[in-house]
């Protein structure tokens, strides 16, 4: 991915202030090929160096969101995906916001440097735009792919949201050429009603969803390392994962406190419905803290979402 241009400061907007001031760096991640391993024994290798084959070095990482500020500088709000504006592109909500307890067709636009709604987007991970919603307590995760109208208005079919403060993210690539940068813009909305915060689940390495067990291993320390997930069902390895967004899994992570977003994909050859049971991601957690991780995978045409908390010391 090519490095985005220097960030422009995010402007305050009527959609509401940021729920949490940014005090941490953006989660940076790259992916390594999916390992199709039928054994269930897991080991976590030491963090590879930048010179190791297959591991992104500093030059490669410079093209990732959040890596475009010089070493030692304070992280940029917009570069971390926590601003409504970046590089002249701006996220604007056309609706006042969702109503508690009711599904909402949320309309929004992305305006370009010329101030007009953008209507031409590059296909990015099989979609023209990825839309995420998460409540400030890291509950209620939604990952959607909205519909685009000819006038540049997007419509995201949000499921019912609980009362509280939510952050909404738009992840896209403007179709301005082969070196266009991926952008992540976000805004907060307040869903009216009495908000009841849900405590963050304790860190763990296992989650169960729809009869599947997902085991995540990681070295819980800031820095480059591997995340390995292994899927099983009824104690047996799962080897029939179907492609989802042109990969065998999609992993989204949100940092507790500032809600910085990252999404990771295992890359490599996707060969029909034969993914799993082991998937490996190369990730960089530059700051300690709790990360809420959502792993999405597909079998028999059904999408599954497993959630767990990862502690990075």
C-alpha positions as CSV (number, residue, x, y, z in Angstrom):
1,X,0.0,0.0,0.0
2,X,1.3,3.4,-0.9
3,X,1.9,6.0,1.8
4,X,-1.0,8.5,2.0
5,X,-0.1,12.2,1.8
6,X,0.6,14.3,4.8
7,X,-2.5,14.4,7.0
8,X,-4.7,17.5,7.3
9,X,-6.1,18.3,10.8
10,X,-9.6,17.0,11.4
11,X,-12.2,19.8,11.8
12,X,-14.8,19.7,14.6
13,X,-18.2,18.8,13.3
14,X,-21.8,19.0,14.3
15,X,-22.0,15.2,14.5
16,X,-20.4,15.3,17.9
17,X,-17.0,15.4,19.5
18,X,-14.7,12.4,19.6
19,X,-15.8,10.0,22.3
20,X,-12.2,9.5,23.4
21,X,-9.2,11.8,22.7
22,X,-6.5,10.0,20.9
23,X,-3.7,9.1,23.2
24,X,-2.3,6.1,21.5
25,X,-1.0,5.1,18.1
26,X,-2.9,3.5,15.3
27,X,-2.8,-0.3,15.1
28,X,-0.6,-1.2,12.2
29,X,-0.8,-4.5,10.5
30,X,0.2,-6.5,7.5
31,X,-0.6,-10.0,6.6
32,X,1.2,-13.1,5.8
33,X,-0.1,-16.1,3.8
34,X,-2.7,-18.4,5.3
35,X,-1.2,-21.5,6.7
36,X,-3.4,-24.5,5.9
37,X,-2.3,-26.8,8.8
38,X,-4.4,-29.8,9.9
39,X,-2.7,-30.2,13.3
40,X,-3.9,-28.4,16.3
41,X,-0.6,-27.9,18.2
42,X,0.3,-24.2,18.3
43,X,3.5,-22.3,18.8
44,X,4.1,-18.6,18.6
45,X,7.5,-17.9,17.0
46,X,9.6,-15.0,18.1
47,X,8.9,-11.7,16.5
48,X,10.7,-11.7,13.1
49,X,13.0,-8.8,12.3
50,X,12.4,-6.4,9.4
51,X,15.1,-8.2,7.5
52,X,13.4,-11.6,7.6
53,X,11.9,-12.8,4.4
54,X,8.2,-12.4,4.2
55,X,8.1,-9.8,7.0
56,X,7.4,-6.2,6.2
57,X,10.3,-3.8,6.9
58,X,10.2,-0.2,7.7
59,X,9.9,0.9,4.1
60,X,7.0,-1.4,3.5
61,X,5.2,-0.4,6.7
62,X,5.4,3.3,5.7
63,X,2.6,2.6,3.2
64,X,0.2,1.6,5.9
65,X,-2.4,3.8,7.6
66,X,-0.9,5.5,10.5
67,X,2.8,5.1,9.4
68,X,3.1,8.4,7.6
69,X,4.3,10.5,10.5
70,X,8.1,10.7,11.3
71,X,9.4,8.6,14.1
72,X,9.0,10.3,17.4
73,X,6.2,12.6,16.3
74,X,2.8,12.6,18.1
75,X,0.3,10.3,16.3
76,X,-2.0,12.2,13.9
77,X,-5.7,12.1,14.8
78,X,-6.9,11.7,11.2
79,X,-4.2,9.2,10.3
80,X,-5.5,6.9,13.1
81,X,-8.9,6.8,11.5
82,X,-10.4,8.8,14.3
83,X,-11.1,12.0,12.3
84,X,-13.9,13.0,10.0
85,X,-11.5,14.5,7.5
86,X,-8.3,13.5,5.8
87,X,-6.4,14.5,2.7
88,X,-9.3,16.7,1.7
89,X,-11.9,13.9,2.0
90,X,-14.6,14.3,4.5
91,X,-17.3,12.0,6.0
92,X,-20.7,13.7,6.4
93,X,-23.8,12.1,7.9
94,X,-27.0,12.9,6.0
95,X,-29.2,11.7,8.9
96,X,-29.4,13.0,12.5
97,X,-28.5,9.5,13.8
98,X,-29.9,6.1,14.6
99,X,-32.9,5.6,17.0
100,X,-32.4,3.2,19.9
101,X,-33.8,-0.3,19.4
102,X,-34.6,0.1,15.7
103,X,-32.8,-0.8,12.6
104,X,-31.7,2.3,10.6
105,X,-30.8,2.9,7.0
106,X,-28.1,5.4,7.7
107,X,-27.2,7.7,4.8
108,X,-23.9,9.5,4.5
109,X,-21.5,11.0,1.9
110,X,-17.8,11.2,1.4
111,X,-16.9,14.6,-0.1
112,X,-13.7,15.1,-2.0
113,X,-11.1,18.0,-2.1
114,X,-13.4,19.9,-4.4
115,X,-16.2,19.8,-1.9
116,X,-18.5,17.6,-4.0
117,X,-19.7,14.1,-3.1
118,X,-17.3,11.4,-4.4
119,X,-19.0,8.9,-6.7
120,X,-16.0,6.9,-8.0
121,X,-14.4,4.5,-5.5
122,X,-11.9,1.7,-6.2
123,X,-12.8,-1.8,-5.3
124,X,-11.0,-2.6,-2.1
125,X,-11.1,-6.1,-0.6
126,X,-13.9,-6.9,-3.1
127,X,-16.0,-3.8,-1.9
128,X,-16.1,-0.1,-2.7
129,X,-16.5,0.8,1.0
130,X,-16.4,-0.9,4.3
131,X,-18.4,0.5,7.1
132,X,-17.9,-0.3,10.8
133,X,-19.9,0.6,13.9
134,X,-18.8,0.1,17.5
135,X,-20.1,1.4,20.8
136,X,-17.7,3.2,23.2
137,X,-17.6,0.1,25.5
138,X,-16.5,-2.0,22.5
139,X,-19.9,-3.8,22.1
140,X,-22.3,-4.0,19.2
141,X,-19.8,-4.5,16.5
142,X,-21.1,-4.2,12.9
143,X,-19.2,-4.5,9.6
144,X,-21.3,-3.5,6.6
145,X,-21.0,-2.9,2.9
146,X,-23.3,0.0,2.1
147,X,-25.0,0.7,-1.2
148,X,-23.9,3.7,-3.3
149,X,-26.4,5.9,-5.2
150,X,-25.5,7.9,-8.3
151,X,-25.4,11.2,-6.4
152,X,-22.7,9.9,-4.0
153,X,-25.0,9.0,-1.1
154,X,-24.2,5.8,0.7
155,X,-26.9,3.8,2.6
156,X,-25.7,1.5,5.4
157,X,-28.4,-0.9,6.8
158,X,-27.5,-0.7,10.5
159,X,-29.0,-3.2,12.9
160,X,-30.6,-1.8,16.0
161,X,-28.2,0.1,18.2
162,X,-28.3,0.3,22.0
163,X,-28.3,3.7,23.6
164,X,-24.9,5.3,24.0
165,X,-22.0,6.8,22.1
166,X,-21.1,5.0,18.9
167,X,-18.2,5.5,16.4
168,X,-19.0,5.0,12.8
169,X,-16.1,4.4,10.3
170,X,-15.9,4.5,6.5
171,X,-12.9,2.7,5.0
172,X,-12.4,3.3,1.3
173,X,-10.0,4.1,-1.6
174,X,-10.8,6.9,-3.9
175,X,-10.6,5.8,-7.6
176,X,-8.0,8.4,-8.5
177,X,-5.3,6.2,-9.9
178,X,-3.2,3.1,-9.1
179,X,-1.4,4.7,-6.2
180,X,-4.5,6.1,-4.4
181,X,-4.3,5.7,-0.6
182,X,-6.7,3.9,1.6
183,X,-8.5,6.3,3.9
184,X,-10.4,5.6,7.1
185,X,-12.8,8.4,8.3
186,X,-15.1,8.3,11.3
187,X,-17.6,10.2,13.3
188,X,-19.4,9.7,16.6
189,X,-23.1,9.6,17.1
190,X,-25.2,9.4,20.3
191,X,-28.1,7.0,20.3
192,X,-30.6,8.5,22.8
193,X,-31.7,6.6,25.8
194,X,-30.2,5.4,29.1
195,X,-26.9,3.9,28.3
196,X,-25.8,0.9,30.3
197,X,-22.0,0.3,29.8
198,X,-21.0,-3.3,29.4
199,X,-17.7,-4.3,31.1
200,X,-15.0,-5.4,28.7
201,X,-14.6,-9.2,28.9
202,X,-11.4,-10.3,30.4
203,X,-8.5,-11.1,28.1
204,X,-8.6,-14.6,26.8
205,X,-7.5,-16.7,23.8
206,X,-10.6,-18.7,23.1
207,X,-14.1,-17.8,21.8
208,X,-17.0,-19.9,20.7
209,X,-19.6,-18.9,18.0
210,X,-22.2,-21.0,16.2
211,X,-20.6,-24.2,17.4
212,X,-17.1,-23.2,16.3
213,X,-14.2,-22.6,18.6
214,X,-11.6,-20.0,17.7
215,X,-8.3,-20.1,19.5
216,X,-6.1,-17.0,19.1
217,X,-2.4,-17.0,20.1
218,X,-0.2,-14.0,20.3
219,X,2.8,-12.7,22.2
220,X,1.1,-10.1,24.5
221,X,3.6,-7.3,24.1
222,X,3.9,-4.2,22.0
223,X,5.8,-4.8,18.8
224,X,5.7,-6.9,15.7
225,X,4.6,-10.5,16.2
226,X,2.2,-13.1,14.8
227,X,-1.4,-13.6,15.5
228,X,-2.4,-17.2,14.9
229,X,-6.0,-18.4,14.9
230,X,-7.1,-22.0,14.8
231,X,-10.7,-23.1,14.2
232,X,-12.3,-26.3,15.4
233,X,-15.7,-27.8,15.7
234,X,-16.6,-30.6,18.1
235,X,-12.9,-30.9,18.8
236,X,-11.9,-31.4,15.2
237,X,-10.0,-29.1,12.9
238,X,-12.1,-27.0,10.5
239,X,-10.9,-27.2,6.9
240,X,-13.9,-25.9,4.9
241,X,-13.6,-22.1,5.3
242,X,-15.1,-20.3,2.3
243,X,-13.6,-17.1,0.8
244,X,-14.9,-13.9,2.5
245,X,-13.8,-10.6,1.1
246,X,-11.2,-12.5,-1.1
247,X,-9.6,-14.2,2.0
248,X,-10.4,-16.9,4.4
249,X,-11.0,-14.6,7.3
250,X,-11.3,-10.9,8.2
251,X,-10.1,-9.6,11.5
252,X,-11.0,-6.2,13.0
253,X,-9.5,-4.9,16.2
254,X,-10.5,-1.9,18.3
255,X,-8.3,-0.3,21.0
256,X,-9.9,0.3,24.3
257,X,-10.1,4.0,25.1
258,X,-9.5,5.7,21.8
259,X,-11.3,3.1,19.6
260,X,-8.6,3.1,16.9
261,X,-9.5,0.5,14.2
262,X,-7.4,-2.0,12.3
263,X,-8.5,-4.8,10.0
264,X,-6.2,-7.7,9.0
265,X,-6.5,-10.3,6.4
266,X,-4.5,-13.5,5.9
267,X,-3.2,-13.3,2.3
268,X,-2.1,-15.8,-0.2
269,X,-3.9,-18.1,-2.6
270,X,-7.6,-18.7,-1.9
271,X,-8.4,-22.1,-3.2
272,X,-12.1,-22.8,-3.0
273,X,-13.8,-23.9,0.1
274,X,-10.7,-25.4,1.7
275,X,-9.5,-22.7,4.1
276,X,-8.4,-23.5,7.7
277,X,-7.9,-24.7,10.3
278,X,-5.0,-22.3,11.0
279,X,-4.7,-18.7,9.9
280,X,-1.7,-16.5,10.6
281,X,-1.6,-12.7,10.6
282,X,1.5,-10.5,11.0
283,X,0.6,-7.6,13.2
284,X,2.2,-4.7,15.0
285,X,0.7,-3.3,18.2
286,X,2.7,-0.2,18.9
287,X,1.0,0.6,22.2
288,X,-0.1,-1.5,25.2
289,X,-3.6,-2.0,26.3
290,X,-6.7,-4.1,25.6
291,X,-7.8,-4.7,22.1
292,X,-11.2,-6.1,21.3
293,X,-10.8,-8.5,18.3
294,X,-13.5,-9.6,16.0
295,X,-12.7,-12.6,13.7
296,X,-15.1,-13.1,10.8
297,X,-15.2,-16.3,8.7
298,X,-17.6,-18.1,6.4
299,X,-18.8,-21.7,6.1
300,X,-21.7,-23.1,4.1
301,X,-22.7,-19.6,3.1
302,X,-23.0,-18.4,6.6
303,X,-20.9,-15.6,8.1
304,X,-19.7,-16.1,11.7
305,X,-18.2,-13.5,14.0
306,X,-16.1,-14.5,17.0
307,X,-15.1,-11.9,19.6
308,X,-12.4,-11.9,22.3
309,X,-10.2,-9.5,24.2
310,X,-6.4,-9.4,23.6
311,X,-4.2,-7.9,26.2
312,X,-1.0,-6.2,24.9
313,X,1.5,-5.3,27.7
